[in-house]
Amino acid sequence: MIAIDTIEIYRVRVPLVYPFRTAYGSDDAVESVLVRMASGSLAGWGEAQPFSLPAYSPEYSAGVYRTITDVLARGLVGQRIAGGEDLQARMACFKGNYFAKAALDMAWWDLAARQQGLPLWKVLGGVRDVVEVGADFGVMESLDALLGKIDEAVRAGFARVKLKYAPDWDLAMVAEVRRSFPKLVFHIDCNSAYTLADLPMFRELDRFGLAMIEQPLMHDDLIDHATLQKQIATPICLDESITSANKARKAIEIGACRWVNIKPVRVGGLTEALRIHDLCAAAGVPCWVGGMLETAVGAAHCMAMATLTNIRYPSDIFPSSRFFAKDLGRPEIALSGPSRVTLPTSVGLGAKPDEEMLGRCTVEHARLSG
């Protein structure tokens, strides 16, 4: 049982080293919401990074900040919380708002791990302190630029590559990547840019030996994905469509996917992410951990999740230098070997914001106490 004394909420804006382009658009800075949850002398940190506009999901950074500050945190501060399930139950009357709930949930798990005197990944049930990670490239200015980046990733020893896939950056791009790298393990992420009318194009993709096609159809769809999966050989991986263990169960039952990408922040936090992981494991559906453009604080939560047994594919956890000239979180994320990161042995999450940079990047700040 943990008594929540104070909750602080920060909306921050951290510049990217270059614009990040997907089928949803382009971003030149990360807008995140950080939560500090304190009990006595201990404090845990969580982060939600839903982007500045409601394009990837219905949530966006300024809205997440207000939802936490005006609604969710007020029902938790001053309360004694027994566990992640208890925390989620107290927020359950508020529909959706997964990113907002996730920031609070993850801060609670960090706080709970610190109270137990254990690394967070061990508290979650992780079985390894080194996890595999992959390289990830968005829509670029030219195919030559993309091929150059992939070549760097291959030379660096990355076990797999993920490529953003969008209209005008599609079949010709994949064909050239496969021609240039015939043995490369890679998959594409469509970010919901297509419909069943694009079935001929998806059938063409079967020729290229992709590891999977991530979220090809609508962000909240299961039925059309099941229809598509029956007509192509390449495995479908669901990402945006999986917002809960209940959605994961339905997707598996109707054959909508053969892989599940678990983003803790997209599903309401680590509590629900663990449910999804365990449900998929029981059904024989492998998972991997996805990331947003989190700082090292949010990325450390993803690292902890990636230590679980049913994480079977290199995860989207990136070195801080991939996106930031200087990461807001400390320590910065760095590779400990080819295509891998090593988990911290310190108590709790093993990461927190740099105070000076947090002050410089904060757009809004609120503090609630019991």
N, C-alpha and C positions, 0 to 999 in steps of 0.2 A: 504494500500500500504506500503510495507516494503522495504527499501533500504538495499541491501546486501553489507556491507562494506568489510568484510573479510570472507574467508572460510579456515579453517584448517582441514587437513586430517591426521589421525593417523592410521597406521597399527600396531596392537598390538598382542602379544602372551601371553596368560594367562594359566598357568598350571592347569589341572584338578586334582581332588583328586584321581581319578581312571580312566582308559580308558573307553571311551563311545563306545560301540559296537552296530552296526546295520547291516542290510543286505548290506550296502555300504562299511563297513570296520570298523576300529577302530581308535579313535583319543585320544591322551594323553594330548592335549592342545587345547584351543580355539584360533583360529586366527580370529580376528575381525577387521573391519574398522570403526573407529569413526570419526564423522564429527562435527565440531564446526562452526556454522554459526552466525556471529555477525552483529548487526545493532546498531550503536552508543554504548551505555553502556550495551545493552542487548545481550544475546547470547543463542542460542538453540543447543541442542545436538541430534544427530541421530547415529544409529549403524546398520551395516550390518555384519552378521556372516554366510558366505556361506561355511565354512570349507576351509582347506588349499589346497585341491585338488578338481577338478571339477567332483565329484562323485554324490553328492546329486542333483546338478544342473550344467549347463554348466559354471557357474561362480565359481571363487575361490578367496581367500582373496587378494593375490598379484595382480591379474588381476583387481579386484574391486578397489583397491587402485589406480592403474594406470589409469583406466577408469575415475574415479572421478577427479583425479589430472590433467590429460592431456586433458580431453575432457569435461566432464559435468560441472564441477565447473567453468571452464573458460567462459561458456556461461551464468552464473548466477551472478558471483561476479561483483559488480558495477552496477547491474540492480535494478530496482524497481519492486517487485513482488506483484501482487494484491491478490493472493490466491493460494491454492493448485492446482487448475485447470490450472492457469496461469503458475505455476512452471512446471507442467507436460507437458504443451504445448511447453514450451521452450526446453524440452529434447526429445520431441516426434520424432524428425527426426533421432534419434539414436535408432536402433532396439534392442529390448530385454534389456539386462543389468539391470534386475529388482532389484537386490540387490544393485547395485551401485546407481540407481535412488532412492531407498528406503532410503538410509542413508541421502541423501540430503533432500528428502521430509519430513522425520521425524524431522530432525533438523529445517526445516522451520516451521512445526506445533508447535514445542516447542517454537520457537522464537515468533510466532504469539500469542500463549497463554500468554507468558510473556508480550507481548505488550498490550494485552487486560486486564492483571491483573487477569486472571482466571486460575484455574487448567486445564490442557490439557483435561482431561476426560470430563469436562463440555463443553469445546469448541467443542469437537467431537459430543456432543449430548448424552452423557452418562446419565443414569437414576438411577444409584446406586453407592454408594461409597464402597461397599463390593462385591467382585466377588468370585465365586466358582472356585476352582482349583483341579486338580487331581494329582495322583502319577503316575510315568512313570518309567519303568524298561527296560533296554536293554538286549541283549543276555548276559547271565551270565555263570560262570564256571560250575555250576551244578544246577539241579532242586531244590535241597535242599536249596541252597543259595537263589534262586528266591522265593521259598515259605516262607523263613524266612523274606525276605524283604516285601513281600505282607502282611504277618502277622503283621509286624510293621506298615504298612500303614493303615491296617484295624483298629488296636488298636488306631492309631492316629486320626481316624475318617475321613479319606479321602473318598469322595463320590463315587469315581470311580478310577480304575487302568487301565493304558495303558501298553501293553506289545509289545515289538518288536518281530517280527515273521519272521523267515528266514529258509531256508533249513537246516535240522538237528536240528532245534529249533522251531518245528511246532506243528503238531497234538498231539503228545504225551505230549508236554508241556502244551497245552491248556487243554487236558483231565485231566491232573494231577491238574492243577490249579482249574478247575471246581469241581473236586472230593473233593479237600481240602477246597474250599470256595464256597459251593453250592449257596449262596445268593449274591455273589460278583457281582457288576456292573463292567464289564471290557470289553475292546475291544483290537483288535490287529492292529498293524501297520506293513504292509508288505514292505514298502519302495520300491515298484515296482519290487519285486523279482520274480514274477510269470507271467504265460501266461495262455491263455484259455485252453491249454493242461492240466492245473492243475484243471479243472472243478470238477472232482470227489473229490478231496481234499476239495475244497470250499463247495461242497455239504455236506461233512462230518462235516464241521464246523457249519452247521445249527443246529446240535444236542446240541450245548453248550450254546445257549442263549446269544450270544455276543451282546453288544450294537451296534457294527458296525465293519466293516472290512475297515481299512484305506489304501488307495492307493495300491490295490493288484497287478495291472498290470502296464504297461509302464508309465514312468513319464510324457509323453506328450500325452497319449492316452485318447480318449473319447469313440470311437466306440466300442472297445472290452469291456470296462467297462459297456456300455449299454447292450451288449449281456450277460455278466456275471450277471448283476443285474436282468435280466429277468428270470434267471435260478436258483437263490438262494433266500432264504427268508431273510437272514441277510442283513441289510442295508449296502450299500457301501458308504463310505465317501471319497471324493476326496480331495487330498492335493496338491502334486506336479503338477497335471494336471491343476489346477486352477491358472493361472498366470495373469488373467485379468477378468473384468466383462464380457467381450465378451465371454471368454471361459466358465465362469460360466453359462451364458445364454444358450449356446449351450449344455452344459452338462445337464442342467435341461430339456431343450426341448426334448432331445432324451432319457431321463430316465437313464442317466449314474450314478446317485447317488441319495441318499436320505438325505445326510448330506454334508456340505462343511466345511472344515477346512480353516480358514483364517489366514495366516501368513502375517502380514503387510510387512515384509521384502522380502517375496517371490514374492509379486505382485507389487512391485515398490513403496511401502510406504502407509501411512495412507489414502491418497487421493483415491487411487484405492481400498483399503480395504473397505472404506466407500461405494463406488459404489457397490462392491460385496455384502456387508451386506444388503444394501437396495434392491438390485435386488432379493436376496434370500428371504428376508422378504416378498416382494410383491408376490413371487411365492409359498410361504408357505414351503420353504425349510429351516430347522433350521441350525444354524452355531455354531461353537465354535472357540476359538482362539488357534492357535498352536504357538509353539516357537521353536527357534533353541537353540544353547547353548550360548545365549547372556549373557553379563554381566548385571548388574542391570540397566544400561542405556537402552539397547534394551528391557529388560523385562518390564521396566516401560511403554514403548510404548504399549506393548501387554496388560498390565493391563488396560491402558486407553481404548483400543479397546474393552476389555471384558466387559465394563460397558454398552454396547449398548443393545437395546431391543431384538434383534434376536439371541443373544448368549445364547443358550439353553442347554449347556452341560458343565461340568467343564473343564476349559481351561488348557493348558500346560504352567503354570507359576510356577516356582519352587523356593523354598527358596535358597538363595545364597549358603548355606552350602551343598546343594545337589551336587554341582559340584566344588566349589572352597574352598580352605582353606582360601583365602581372596579374596573377589570380588573386581574387579577394580572399579565398580560403587558404589556410595554412595547416599542415605543410602542403605545398603544391603537389599535384598528382604527377608522378614520374614513372616511367617504365623501369622495372628491376631486371629486365632481360628481354630477349626478343618476344614480342607479343604477349607480355605478361606484366602484372603488377603484384606487388607483395603487400599483404594486409599488415596494418600496424599491430604491435603487441601491447600498446598502451591501453589504458582503461577507457571504455566508451567508444565513441565514434573514431577518435584519433584525428579529428580535424575541427577547426573552428575559424571564424573570421579573423583577419588581421584588423586590429582595432583602428589603426590610423586610416587604412584603406576603406574600412566600413564607414567611418565618419565622412570620408571624401565622396563615397559613391551613394550615400543614402539620399533618397528623394523624399521619403516620408518615414516617420518613426512614431510609435505609440508604446506606452508601458501601462499594463494593467496589473493591479495587485489585489490580493485577497483582503 
